[in-house]
């Protein structure tokens, strides 16, 4: 699912009507603002945020700067983008680390919001940044919460402090205090405290969270919010702000939220920044929240910067140069294709990557219907080949393709389609790597391309009264007159009969 797909579709539709306008009237602006207001309300954005947002857009859209612009419609799109960035938080907010370690980060939120999973994601993220985090299991109420955090800590490759078995046994406040002491003794520079949640906001939950906060004096209190709960996000966020007073917000399950009301509401009503966004179930599916990039996604302008950062993180530059050389020399093989496919998978789901491309909203149905298992099937087919077959696909005759199909659990047709797609892709990449070729006669037959005009003979400039050998004398002038040729109209001297 494209992040904020429904909201993005409605906003881009509302703004598209302005692109045919050479000059915007007050009626045009009011109509567009009305559509934007309707789109935001359908996306479960708080009414107070909607009123403030659309009011600022209308005032700026009717200003003289927009009316005098060469492209007023583009100016309105820019205004909407800037106001979206503003209600999402403006500049990016980062974690505040203690001057004297360890830095204590406390997580709070309702049960089912994804606190425990986020604790593992945050620990793995901080580890990749050079920190040494430790997880502290203070959710002693939910069944098997301690066991779940232990498994997540093992998957993330970080240490966990869990002296109590949980399942209703143990004192979370004492565990939190002992966890901070443990981090100081073992020289861990970051403590992540996973606290208990409830199915709803109640006083017992707030009392326990306040006790843990007072006992550990955390540097950051992150409120973990399920982005799919709609209008309840505002009520829940205000309750936790009054009860615990968090310093930042984490949006989880953002990949399943097509509306985006929570993200657009919580910052405006709590005045607390959104620090992280969780976009998947894997521990790597966590990214810092950039308001400007998220606004670009909502307006279907893409998020190329995040895409580049993920590529730089997962692709080795030397390997990429080697692949480029192979493409140029026409030695790109199925083994290279398999390795590139595996590196792309490290960047995350294909749906998420495609959703960052500009214009992804227009391909929303195709992206939603994309089957991630197609990549698994492709890998299975290639892995069923011998090294020689991967290096030289021309060896794949009928019997070999039948063997590969049986080994991968696919059909011969699937193997044939993969080979055809690979050969087509290799030719295309070779063409792109070497640059656009010169126009050929094959291009003349391409649909939609005008055939090249036939070369017409040079025009003859006839000069009267010139001697018979004028053709030879005027050759230097012919070079100065491209497409022209000077000839004589005099009859050459003929020998007498």
C-alpha positions, 0 to 999 in steps of 0.5 A: 500500500502506498503511504497515505495513498487515499489522502494523496489521491484526493489532494492531487485530484483537488490540485490538478484542476488548477493546472489548466488555469492561466489566472486564479480567481477567488472562486477557483481558490475557494473550490480547491480549498473546499476539496482539500478540506473534504480530503483531510476530513475523510482522512480523519484529520482533526477538525481544528488542524483542518481549519487552520491548515485550509485557512492559511492556504486560502490566505496565501493563495489569494495573495498578490504574489500568487496572482502575479506569478507566471504559473499560479497553479504551481505556486498553490501546489508549493503553498500546500507543500509548505503548509504540509511540512509545517503541520508535520513538524517543520524540521526533522527532530532527532533524539537527545542524548545525555552528555554523561551516558547512559541515555535513557529512552522510555517508551509509552503507549497503548497495548497493541501499538507496537511498543515492543517491536519498536523497542527492537527496531530502535535498538538495532537502529542505534546499534547501526549508528555506533551506540551500545543499547540495552533493552529493559523489559518492564512490561510485566503485565501482558502475557509473554511480553518479556519472552517476545522482547527477548526474542526481538533482542536476539534478532537485533543482536543487542543485550536485554535486561529481564530479571523478572518473568513477567505474566503479572509477576514483578515490579516494573519500577524496580526493574527499570531502576535496576536496568539503568544501574546495569547499563552503567555497570556494563558501560552501555550508552543507551537504555531503552525501557519497554513499559506496559500498555493497556487496551484503553487509557486508564489511571492504572496505566498512567500511574505506572508510567509516571512511576517508571518515569520518576524513577529513571528520569529519562532523557526521552519519553517516546509515545508510540502511536498506531497510525491506523486508529484514526480520530482516537489518535488525538484523544490518546495522544492528549491523554498520554501528554497530560499523564506522562508528558512525552517528548516525541512521537513514533508512528507505527504501522504507517505502511498500512495507513492510507489516510494519514489522519494521525500523522497530520493531527498529533503534531498540531495538537500536542506540539510534540515532534514525530521522531520515527516512522515504522513502515513494516514488520521487519526490524529494519523497517524503521526510518527517521521522520522527515516532514518535508519528505513525507509532505512530498509523498502525500502530494505524490512528488516522491521521496527520492532522498530516502530512496538514495539513502537506502541505496547507499546503505545497501549497495557497495560502490565497488560492486556497483562499478563492477556491475556497470562495467559488465553491463557495458561490456555485455558480460552481465550474467544471471548470477550478477542479476541474482546478486543485484536482486538480493541487494535490492531486497535489503532495501525493503519491500518493493511496494515501499520502494515503488511508493517513493517514486514520483507519480506513485499514486498513479500506479497505486493499483499496480503497486498494491497488486504487486506480489513480493513472492515473485522475487522469491520465485525468480531466485528459485529459478536462478538457483536451480541453474548450474554455474555454467548456465547462469554465466551463459544463458544460451546453454539453456535448451529444452531439457535443461529448462525442464530440469530447472522448472522441476528443481524450482517448483515452477513451469517451463513457461516461467523459466522461458519468461525469466530468460526473455525478460533477462535478455531484454533487460540486459539489452536495455541496460547496455543501451542506457550505459553506452548512451543513446545511439545514433538514429538508425533506420530501425528507429524510423519504423518505431511507432509514433516516429516520423520516417526520415525524409528522402534526400532530395537532389541538390537544386541547380542554380542556372546562370545564363551566358556562362562558358561550357566549362563553368561547372568546373570553375564554380565548384568552389562556390558550390561548397559555399552554397549547400544544396545548390549547384551552379550549372551553365545553360550554354551549349558546349562546342561540338565538333563539326559533323 
